[in-house]
Amino acid sequence: MDREQPVKQASPGHTVENNQFVTHAQKRFYASDLCKEARGLLQALVDSPDYNTTPSPLIINPDPFVERHLNRLSMHPDINLDGYISNLKLMTSTKHSKPTP
């Protein structure tokens, strides 16, 4: 028996897009030049063999690397983009990782 899915109701200041709540601040971020810059920097990490951007099986969010981090940046507009990317580079670098046995 099919059950009807409850309709998501957006609270004031939010809309529902792609079955997710989106704030007006997130919409502004995705329309900004900062988002375009962030997308380019994140995609460069994905394209580089120097960084492991393949998600761990332990990660709950199945979104691709770029989209997952753009979403995080959209929710925290005060994050310094250069610092954020620098930390991602440190965390995903393959140069300093332990060799596999």
C-alpha positions as a Markdown table, in Angstrom:
| # | Residue | x | y | z |
|---|---|---|---|---|
| 1 | Met | 0.0 | 0.0 | 0.0 |
| 2 | Asp | 1.5 | 3.4 | -1.0 |
| 3 | Arg | 1.5 | 6.0 | 1.6 |
| 4 | Glu | 1.3 | 9.7 | 0.6 |
| 5 | Gln | 4.4 | 11.7 | 1.4 |
| 6 | Pro | 3.7 | 14.6 | 3.7 |
| 7 | Val | 4.0 | 18.0 | 1.9 |
| 8 | Lys | 6.9 | 20.0 | 3.3 |
| 9 | Gln | 5.8 | 23.4 | 4.5 |
| 10 | Ala | 8.4 | 26.1 | 4.4 |
| 11 | Ser | 8.7 | 28.4 | 7.3 |
| 12 | Pro | 8.9 | 32.2 | 6.7 |
| 13 | Gly | 12.3 | 33.0 | 5.0 |
| 14 | His | 12.5 | 29.5 | 3.5 |
| 15 | Thr | 11.4 | 27.8 | 0.3 |
| 16 | Val | 11.3 | 24.2 | -0.7 |
| 17 | Glu | 13.4 | 23.2 | -3.7 |
| 18 | Asn | 14.3 | 19.7 | -4.8 |
| 19 | Asn | 12.6 | 18.5 | -1.6 |
| 20 | Gln | 15.0 | 20.5 | 0.6 |
| 21 | Phe | 14.5 | 23.7 | 2.5 |
| 22 | Val | 16.4 | 26.6 | 1.1 |
| 23 | Thr | 16.8 | 30.0 | 2.8 |
| 24 | His | 16.9 | 33.3 | 1.0 |
| 25 | Ala | 20.6 | 33.7 | 2.1 |
| 26 | Gln | 21.4 | 30.3 | 0.4 |
| 27 | Lys | 19.6 | 31.5 | -2.8 |
| 28 | Arg | 21.7 | 34.7 | -2.8 |
| 29 | Phe | 24.9 | 32.7 | -2.3 |
| 30 | Tyr | 24.1 | 30.3 | -5.2 |
| 31 | Ala | 23.5 | 33.4 | -7.4 |
| 32 | Ser | 26.7 | 35.2 | -6.4 |
| 33 | Asp | 30.2 | 35.5 | -7.9 |
| 34 | Leu | 31.5 | 33.9 | -4.7 |
| 35 | Cys | 29.6 | 30.7 | -5.5 |
| 36 | Lys | 31.1 | 30.7 | -9.0 |
| 37 | Glu | 34.6 | 31.2 | -7.6 |
| 38 | Ala | 34.0 | 28.5 | -4.9 |
| 39 | Arg | 32.7 | 26.0 | -7.5 |
| 40 | Gly | 35.8 | 26.5 | -9.7 |
| 41 | Leu | 38.2 | 26.0 | -6.7 |
| 42 | Leu | 36.3 | 22.9 | -5.5 |
| 43 | Gln | 36.2 | 21.5 | -9.0 |
| 44 | Ala | 39.9 | 22.0 | -9.3 |
| 45 | Leu | 40.4 | 19.8 | -6.2 |
| 46 | Val | 38.2 | 17.1 | -7.7 |
| 47 | Asp | 40.1 | 17.2 | -11.0 |
| 48 | Ser | 43.6 | 17.1 | -9.4 |
| 49 | Pro | 45.3 | 13.8 | -8.7 |
| 50 | Asp | 46.9 | 15.5 | -5.6 |
| 51 | Tyr | 43.6 | 15.4 | -3.7 |
| 52 | Asn | 41.3 | 12.5 | -2.7 |
| 53 | Thr | 37.8 | 13.9 | -3.0 |
| 54 | Thr | 36.1 | 10.5 | -3.2 |
| 55 | Pro | 33.6 | 10.3 | -0.3 |
| 56 | Ser | 34.2 | 7.8 | 2.5 |
| 57 | Pro | 31.6 | 5.1 | 2.9 |
| 58 | Leu | 31.0 | 6.6 | 6.3 |
| 59 | Ile | 29.8 | 10.0 | 4.9 |
| 60 | Ile | 26.1 | 10.2 | 5.3 |
| 61 | Asn | 25.6 | 12.9 | 2.6 |
| 62 | Pro | 25.7 | 11.2 | -0.8 |
| 63 | Asp | 26.1 | 14.5 | -2.7 |
| 64 | Pro | 29.1 | 14.9 | -4.9 |
| 65 | Phe | 32.1 | 16.7 | -3.3 |
| 66 | Val | 31.5 | 20.1 | -5.0 |
| 67 | Glu | 27.8 | 20.2 | -4.2 |
| 68 | Arg | 28.3 | 19.1 | -0.6 |
| 69 | His | 30.8 | 21.9 | 0.1 |
| 70 | Leu | 28.9 | 24.5 | -1.8 |
| 71 | Asn | 25.9 | 23.7 | 0.3 |
| 72 | Arg | 28.0 | 24.0 | 3.5 |
| 73 | Leu | 29.3 | 27.4 | 2.3 |
| 74 | Ser | 25.8 | 28.6 | 1.5 |
| 75 | Met | 24.7 | 27.8 | 5.0 |
| 76 | His | 27.7 | 29.6 | 6.6 |
| 77 | Pro | 28.2 | 32.9 | 4.6 |
| 78 | Asp | 30.8 | 34.2 | 7.0 |
| 79 | Ile | 33.3 | 31.5 | 6.2 |
| 80 | Asn | 36.5 | 32.7 | 4.7 |
| 81 | Leu | 36.6 | 30.9 | 1.3 |
| 82 | Asp | 40.4 | 30.9 | 1.0 |
| 83 | Gly | 40.7 | 29.4 | 4.5 |
| 84 | Tyr | 38.0 | 26.8 | 3.8 |
| 85 | Ile | 39.7 | 25.7 | 0.6 |
| 86 | Ser | 43.1 | 25.6 | 2.3 |
| 87 | Asn | 41.7 | 23.3 | 5.0 |
| 88 | Leu | 40.1 | 21.1 | 2.4 |
| 89 | Lys | 43.5 | 20.8 | 0.6 |
| 90 | Leu | 45.1 | 19.8 | 3.9 |
| 91 | Met | 42.4 | 17.2 | 4.7 |
| 92 | Thr | 42.3 | 15.7 | 1.2 |
| 93 | Ser | 46.0 | 15.8 | 0.2 |
| 94 | Thr | 47.3 | 12.6 | -1.2 |
| 95 | Lys | 51.0 | 13.7 | -0.9 |
| 96 | His | 51.2 | 13.2 | 2.8 |
| 97 | Ser | 48.9 | 10.2 | 3.2 |
| 98 | Lys | 50.2 | 6.9 | 4.6 |
| 99 | Pro | 51.2 | 4.4 | 1.9 |
| 100 | Thr | 48.9 | 1.4 | 1.6 |
| 101 | Pro | 50.5 | -1.9 | 2.6 |
